[in-house]
Amino acid sequence: MDLLSLDHVHFAVPDLARAQQLFAPFLQGSFTPAYGGEPLNAFGSWNTSGGDFVQPIRWGEPVFGGAAIERPGILSVSLRVEDVDRGIAQACAAGLRLRSRIGSEEVGFGRNVVQAQFAAAETFGLGLELVERQIPGDPHAPLTQTAVDHVEHTLEDLDAAAAFLGALFGSPFEPALTDAAQGARWRRHARLGIQLTSPTGRRGPAAERLAKLGEGTHAIAFRCSDLERDIARARSVGLELLRRGACGPGAQEAEFAPEAGVIVKLVQRSPSRA
């Protein structure tokens, strides 16, 4: 596919105010006032750095004219394209199934974006959306330029997923790295800000997380330049530090206990590895 960047990430949250408090220190942008209501079955707030937060009113029913949301957590990654209909054709040719195509104008928010969402079965459970921005000179920068190192998708078959998604994206994932302490292997697509992770065996933190949460997009890792400072920021909003340590050559990571289905991580990379 002709993909430009990771544009934004969709979150389903049980409490919009708490989500804003939790993510404000890391997204770096500003939140819009809450919008939506009963007719759209949700309230939402957008962060200008690329976070889309939705609080459903009735879980399990469609929100904002799109798909139903069953539970809190990271819903999907949204990849920017120049032409959403060309992207849809490319995705469908690769075997993906279109779930919905809707523009912001259709749900009363004016001409801004058109988004296409795909069923996740063909993408190893990764929720995938394409977005075409319609405002000339739109100021929204790609999420990987503003705040995010990667969004992490945990699954069983790392190499099969990396092969399929790399072919779909039109560029490969990096070679696998192994963390013996976590019992994990991962492959990162640095340009699009997506990391695939799988356990190396039946024991260890990675296997325990997969057993507890199942396959899915459970973590978002924010880029930082001062890990100690940002760990303090995370603790100040109530996050519990679970571990910290190396996460590949020239990189350090801190991981926090999940809240509302989302694991927050912080990653500091040396300039040559960023």
C-alpha positions as CSV (number, residue, x, y, z in Angstrom):
1,M,0.0,0.0,0.0
2,D,1.0,3.6,-0.5
3,L,1.3,4.5,3.2
4,L,2.7,7.9,4.3
5,S,2.9,7.6,8.1
6,L,1.2,6.6,11.4
7,D,-1.4,9.3,11.6
8,H,-3.2,8.6,14.9
9,V,-4.3,5.8,17.3
10,H,-7.9,5.1,18.4
11,F,-8.6,4.4,22.1
12,A,-11.8,3.2,23.8
13,V,-11.9,4.5,27.3
14,P,-14.4,4.1,30.2
15,D,-13.7,7.7,31.5
16,L,-12.7,10.5,29.1
17,A,-11.5,12.8,31.8
18,R,-9.2,10.2,33.2
19,A,-7.8,9.4,29.8
20,Q,-7.0,13.0,29.2
21,Q,-5.2,13.2,32.6
22,L,-3.3,10.0,31.9
23,F,-2.1,10.8,28.3
24,A,-1.6,14.5,28.5
25,P,2.0,14.3,29.8
26,F,3.1,12.2,26.9
27,L,1.1,13.1,23.8
28,Q,2.4,16.7,23.9
29,G,-0.6,18.1,22.1
30,S,-3.8,19.6,23.4
31,F,-7.2,18.0,23.8
32,T,-10.3,19.3,22.1
33,P,-13.4,19.9,24.2
34,A,-15.6,16.8,24.5
35,Y,-18.0,16.3,21.6
36,G,-20.7,13.7,20.7
37,G,-23.6,12.6,22.8
38,E,-26.5,10.2,22.9
39,P,-27.4,10.3,19.1
40,L,-23.8,9.2,18.3
41,N,-23.6,6.8,21.3
42,A,-20.3,8.2,22.5
43,F,-18.3,11.2,23.7
44,G,-14.9,11.9,22.2
45,S,-11.9,14.1,22.4
46,W,-9.0,14.4,20.0
47,N,-5.5,15.2,21.0
48,T,-3.7,17.3,18.4
49,S,-0.6,15.1,18.6
50,G,-2.7,12.2,17.2
51,G,-4.7,10.5,19.9
52,D,-8.4,9.8,19.3
53,F,-10.3,8.9,22.5
54,V,-13.8,7.6,22.6
55,Q,-16.0,6.9,25.6
56,P,-19.0,4.8,24.5
57,I,-22.3,5.4,26.2
58,R,-23.5,1.8,25.4
59,W,-20.7,-0.6,24.9
60,G,-21.3,-3.2,22.2
61,E,-23.2,-0.8,19.9
62,P,-22.0,1.4,17.0
63,V,-20.3,4.7,17.9
64,F,-20.0,7.9,15.7
65,G,-21.7,6.1,12.8
66,G,-18.9,3.4,12.7
67,A,-18.3,0.1,14.3
68,A,-19.4,-1.1,17.7
69,I,-16.9,-1.1,20.6
70,E,-16.9,-4.0,23.0
71,R,-14.3,-3.1,25.6
72,P,-11.7,-0.5,26.6
73,G,-8.3,-0.5,25.1
74,I,-6.4,0.4,21.9
75,L,-8.8,-0.1,19.0
76,S,-6.7,0.5,15.9
77,V,-3.8,2.2,14.3
78,S,-4.7,4.8,11.6
79,L,-2.2,5.0,8.7
80,R,-2.2,8.1,6.5
81,V,-2.7,7.9,2.7
82,E,-3.0,10.4,0.0
83,D,-6.1,8.8,-1.5
84,V,-8.3,6.6,0.7
85,D,-10.1,4.9,-2.2
86,R,-6.8,3.9,-3.8
87,G,-5.7,2.6,-0.4
88,I,-9.0,0.6,0.0
89,A,-8.4,-1.0,-3.5
90,Q,-4.8,-1.9,-2.6
91,A,-5.9,-3.4,0.8
92,C,-8.7,-5.4,-0.7
93,A,-6.4,-6.7,-3.4
94,A,-4.1,-8.0,-0.6
95,G,-7.1,-9.9,1.0
96,L,-8.3,-7.4,3.6
97,R,-12.0,-6.9,4.1
98,L,-13.5,-3.4,4.3
99,R,-15.6,-2.9,7.4
100,S,-16.6,0.7,7.0
101,R,-15.8,3.9,5.0
102,I,-17.0,7.1,6.5
103,G,-16.1,10.8,6.4
104,S,-16.2,13.3,9.2
105,E,-18.6,15.3,7.2
106,E,-21.1,12.4,7.2
107,V,-21.3,12.5,11.0
108,G,-21.7,16.2,11.3
109,F,-18.1,17.3,11.9
110,G,-17.4,19.0,8.6
111,R,-15.0,18.2,5.8
112,N,-11.9,17.0,7.6
113,V,-11.0,13.3,7.0
114,V,-12.2,10.2,5.3
115,Q,-11.4,6.9,7.2
116,A,-11.7,3.3,6.1
117,Q,-11.6,0.5,8.6
118,F,-10.8,-3.1,7.9
119,A,-11.7,-6.4,9.6
120,A,-8.8,-7.5,11.8
121,A,-8.8,-11.3,11.1
122,E,-6.5,-10.9,8.0
123,T,-4.0,-8.6,9.8
124,F,-3.3,-11.0,12.7
125,G,-5.7,-9.1,15.0
126,L,-4.2,-5.7,14.3
127,G,-7.0,-3.1,14.0
128,L,-6.1,-1.2,10.8
129,E,-7.5,2.0,9.4
130,L,-6.6,4.3,6.5
131,V,-7.1,8.0,6.8
132,E,-7.1,10.7,4.1
133,R,-6.9,14.2,5.4
134,Q,-8.9,16.7,3.3
135,I,-7.9,20.1,4.7
136,P,-5.2,21.7,2.6
137,G,-2.2,22.3,4.7
138,D,-3.6,20.3,7.6
139,P,-1.3,21.0,10.6
140,H,-1.6,17.5,12.1
141,A,1.9,15.9,12.1
142,P,2.3,12.1,12.0
143,L,2.2,10.6,15.4
144,T,5.7,9.1,15.2
145,Q,7.0,12.7,14.6
146,T,5.2,14.1,17.6
147,A,5.2,11.6,20.5
148,V,5.1,7.9,19.8
149,D,8.0,5.4,19.4
150,H,5.7,2.6,18.6
151,V,2.4,0.9,19.2
152,E,2.9,-2.7,20.3
153,H,0.8,-5.6,19.0
154,T,1.3,-8.9,20.9
155,L,0.6,-12.2,19.1
156,E,1.8,-15.8,18.8
157,D,3.3,-16.1,15.3
158,L,5.7,-13.2,15.0
159,D,7.4,-14.0,11.8
160,A,4.2,-14.9,9.8
161,A,2.7,-11.6,10.9
162,A,5.8,-9.6,10.1
163,A,6.0,-11.2,6.6
164,F,2.3,-10.5,5.8
165,L,2.2,-7.0,7.2
166,G,5.6,-6.0,5.8
167,A,4.3,-7.0,2.3
168,L,1.1,-5.2,2.9
169,F,2.9,-2.0,4.1
170,G,5.3,-2.2,1.2
171,S,8.4,-2.2,3.4
172,P,9.8,-4.8,5.8
173,F,9.9,-5.0,9.5
174,E,13.4,-4.9,11.1
175,P,15.1,-8.2,12.0
176,A,13.9,-9.8,15.2
177,L,15.4,-8.9,18.6
178,T,15.2,-11.1,21.7
179,D,14.8,-10.1,25.3
180,A,15.7,-13.1,27.4
181,A,14.5,-11.5,30.7
182,Q,11.0,-10.8,29.3
183,G,10.9,-14.1,27.3
184,A,10.0,-12.1,24.2
185,R,11.0,-11.6,20.6
186,W,9.9,-8.5,18.6
187,R,10.1,-6.9,15.2
188,R,9.7,-3.2,14.7
189,H,8.6,-1.1,11.7
190,A,10.2,2.1,12.7
191,R,8.7,4.3,9.9
192,L,5.1,3.3,10.7
193,G,5.6,3.0,14.5
194,I,4.4,-0.5,14.9
195,Q,6.1,-3.3,16.9
196,L,5.0,-7.0,16.8
197,T,5.9,-9.0,19.9
198,S,5.6,-12.7,20.8
199,P,6.7,-14.8,23.7
200,T,9.7,-17.1,23.2
201,G,8.2,-19.8,25.4
202,R,5.4,-20.6,27.9
203,R,7.0,-18.9,30.8
204,G,8.1,-15.3,31.5
205,P,6.4,-11.9,31.5
206,A,5.6,-11.9,27.7
207,A,3.9,-15.3,27.9
208,E,2.0,-14.2,31.0
209,R,0.8,-11.0,29.3
210,L,-0.4,-13.0,26.3
211,A,-2.2,-15.5,28.5
212,K,-3.9,-12.8,30.5
213,L,-4.8,-10.3,27.7
214,G,-4.8,-12.5,24.6
215,E,-3.5,-11.4,21.2
216,G,-4.0,-7.8,20.6
217,T,-2.7,-4.2,20.6
218,H,-2.2,-3.7,24.3
219,A,0.7,-1.2,24.6
220,I,1.7,2.3,23.4
221,A,5.3,3.4,23.8
222,F,6.0,7.1,24.0
223,R,9.3,8.5,22.9
224,C,11.2,10.4,25.6
225,S,14.6,12.2,26.0
226,D,14.8,11.9,29.8
227,L,13.6,8.5,31.1
228,E,13.9,9.5,34.8
229,R,11.8,12.7,34.3
230,D,9.1,10.9,32.4
231,I,8.9,8.0,34.8
232,A,8.2,10.7,37.5
233,R,5.5,12.2,35.3
234,A,3.9,8.8,34.8
235,R,3.9,8.2,38.5
236,S,2.4,11.6,39.1
237,V,-0.7,10.6,37.2
238,G,-1.1,7.3,39.1
239,L,0.7,4.8,36.8
240,E,2.6,2.0,38.6
241,L,6.1,1.2,37.3
242,L,6.4,-2.6,36.6
243,R,9.9,-2.8,35.1
244,R,12.6,-0.9,33.3
245,G,15.6,-2.0,31.3
246,A,17.2,-2.3,27.9
247,C,14.9,-2.8,24.9
248,G,17.5,-3.2,22.1
249,P,20.8,-1.6,21.2
250,G,21.0,1.9,22.5
251,A,17.5,1.9,24.0
252,Q,16.0,1.9,27.5
253,E,12.3,1.3,28.3
254,A,10.0,1.7,31.3
255,E,6.7,-0.3,31.4
256,F,3.7,0.5,33.6
257,A,0.8,-1.6,34.8
258,P,-2.1,-1.6,32.4
259,E,-5.0,0.8,33.0
260,A,-8.4,0.4,31.1
261,G,-6.8,-2.1,28.8
262,V,-3.7,0.0,27.8
263,I,-0.1,-0.5,28.8
264,V,1.9,2.7,28.7
265,K,5.6,2.4,28.0
266,L,8.4,5.0,27.7
267,V,11.3,4.5,25.4
268,Q,14.5,6.5,25.3
269,R,16.8,5.8,22.3
270,S,20.3,7.1,21.6
271,P,20.3,9.6,18.8
272,S,21.9,7.1,16.3
273,R,19.1,4.5,17.1
274,A,16.1,6.8,17.0
